[in-house]
Every structure is written in C-alpha cells, then in structure tokens.
Amino acid sequence: MQPLLKIEDLNVQFETRAGVLQAVRGINLEIGPGEALALVGESGCGKSAAAQSVLKLLPSPPARITRGGVFFAGENLTAMSEKELQRVRGRDIGFIFQDPMTSLNPTMKVGRQVVEVMYRHGEKDNKKNRERALEIFGLVGISNPGRRLDQYPHQLSGGMRQRVMAAIALACGPRLLIADEPTTAVDVTIQAQIMELLRDLQKKRGMSVLLITHDLSLVAGFARRVAVMYAGKIIETGTAEEVMNSPAHPYTRGLLASIPRLEVRPEERLAPVPGRPPVMINPPPGCPFRPRCPEAMYICAKIEPGETILGQGRIVSCWLAHPMAAESRPERL
Ligand code: SF4
C-alpha cells in the first residue's frame, strides 16, 4: 500500500551559539492511510523537531533541514514554498500542539479560531462555517458547544482547551493528524479522555495519526506501530505489541521499566532511566546511549551501531543485536 506520509532520511539541525545541534539524524518513517503510529522518546530526543519539520513549522534560522525529505500523498512537502505549504497545513494535515494555552489566540473567541481555518481554506460562508464548528465541537466532546463557541481560551479548562485544539486541527477534515504531546498540559483523567477521543476520531474518520509522546503507556491500544527515538535517531521500531512485550533496545526497556503499573507493590520502586539524554552538539563517537546503558560493551564507545533488521518492520539500532554480541566484552564488569 502507498504510504500517506513518508519521511525519508530526514536531518534537521539548529544553529546555536554553542555550535550546530543535530536534532534529527536521518530518520525514516512511513504511515499508511488510516494508520496510527507513535513516535516515542524523552524530551529533547528530536521527536517534536521531526514532527514539526513535516510541515516546516520550525523557525528557520535557527532550524534547517539539511538532508532528506517528507512526502505526503506522493508530494514533496520539503520542496514546497511557504505559500504551497499553507494550502496543506490544516486542510490535508492537522496539527495538535503540546500546550493549547500558548497555541490558541487568547484575544479571539475559540469558535472564531475554528471558523478562521475553514475560511482560510476557501470556505467563505461564515454561517455555514459556524454550523460546522458547532458540529465539530460536538464531535470532540465539548459540552454545551453553542455557548463554548463564544468563549475565550482563558474561560475554558485545560481539557476543554485541548479539545478546541483538536477541533481546529479537524476543521477541514485532514487525512493526517499530527498530535504532539497532546496530553502534556492535562491531568490523568483528562489524558485518558483525550486519548479516547483521538482513538475514536481515528477509527470513525479513517484518519492517519502520528502521535508524538514521551509516555509509552499511552501507546498500547492506540498505535499499531511504534518508533522509539533517542539522540535524533529512531533506535527501535515494531508493532506496539512487539515493542511493549519484547523490547530489543536497552533504552526502550528502560522506558518501559519507568511506567507505573497497577501490579507493582508499594515497596517496589519505579526505575527511571538514569542520567540525561545527550546534547547533540559535537557528540563523542559511539552509541549516544552508552553513558546510561547498563549493557554497554567496549565497541559501544567506538562506533555508533547501525540498523539491524529483526523482522518485517522490526528494526533496532544496538550492538546487542549483532551476531557477535555474545562474544563481546561488557564495558562494566
Ligand atoms: Fe547499550 Fe551498546 Fe546497545 Fe548502545 S549499542 S544501547 S551502549 S548495548
């Protein structure tokens, strides 16, 4: 099947005072029509930079796509002009940002903000647009939608604001929705409701979804496939079941061990991944996860591992997957 979205060898850099930061280092991803894929990793791993590069939303400078491209329904988005991209943003690809409070216009009624998107994409009948906005507010579960349309963002709760963001993203019926940490600014109850809403919309509308999250626990039951990102690279991919049940990369295992589980006894402690992700300005040679990796071997300090194919769509970048790994000396004895 032709992928709806294809990210090919995407490289994104930021010019900073300290040097060139390699935020995204040659990632490849494909999302089919109606498919949900989760891109997972800690903050600073490059996942949001990758997602925003799909629609060239990062300010340039300091951001720059240095290599590779993004294709949507066969069209090269990376090669498009700003004017051409404006046609695609919102109409073909909807984007839900992390923090609705900074993404919504505080001086404009939320209904107006939804109607604006439709107007910008050619639907000039404001009466019709308002009816459609009312319908979308109902669809995303906004209670009392008629009244909410005429409220300002500060008059709504965090959960409601996130639903308004979803309504804006869905206003023109996009074929792909990119949801960048859509539950960061809300509590756990609202988080569950937002995820339920996204699942529902994806199923009902047959929409493709790229979910960006640091939280692997959100992935189960939502995404069919998962890509785990670290230091600007995708270090493991597979179906959600494969990645959750038999993670192949030590970082993925670490992320899974840090998820709170119901069956954990009170005396047991969660095990967060120790240390911090590296800042990718002049990184040392070898595997970027090595300083935090409990399974590091001598080779890990010398050469960064390439991809090993474990099966159909199942890829890992770790020396442990190398056939000679069992004979290699561990770094920490
Ligand atoms: Fe750990 Fe080495 Fe694998 Fe990197 S390549 S994750 S340091 S075992």
Residues whose N, C-alpha, C, O or C-beta is under 5 A from the ligand:
A	BS01	SF4	P250 C287 F289 R290 C293 E295 A296 M297 C300 P305 C318 W319 L320
